[in-house]
């Protein structure tokens, strides 16, 4: 009888000692399980923010003059994306003087058949900054006109990121420089991008407010 009492007492003591440890372990396990979804949710939140920001920077046209681009038709952003660059420019009313110059220089086929180029396209207002007599003289001189127009073309597609602090050889073999960030960029210290990152089927187009002159 005494032996049985001793064994029962020993079992009770052992159970009392183990119970708190078991409860503590369960509590820790529950805590870890509840914490994990919160961490996962945080990771999901951090992952989704960056691609959206990058997409806005890399894929969308930007700049104050973009508001003047037609919303529909061949001259819209969607329409221009389907055509090669000279054809796309001909459908944009703000680039009519540039298109006239390209035709006079005989560069329509050259630009339309080129692959993966960037065109810095002066607006009509950009050409209007040149005195009329000088502009008429240039438009009548095919060799000079060709040099000026090909100075606006780079033989690779440039992203806004590349314009932040860039130096690029043009088809005219001269160099242009670019600088800026966000939605504000300057080309060769003189010309500002007023509607950038416009896509055509073979080019990225940055519409600028001043005609670039080869040095």
Buried (B, 14 or more C-beta within 10 A) or exposed (E): EEEEEEEEEEEEEEEEEEEEEEEEEEEEEEEEEEEEEEEEEEEEEEEEEEEEEEEEBEEBBBBEBBEEBBEEEBBBBEBBEEBBBBBBBBBBEBBBBBBBBBEBBEBBEBBBEBEEBBBBBBBBEBBEEBEEEEBEEBBEBEEBBBBBBBBBBBEEBBBBEBBEEBEBEBBBEBBBEBBBEEBEBBBBEEBBBBBBBBBBBBBBBBBBBBBBBBE
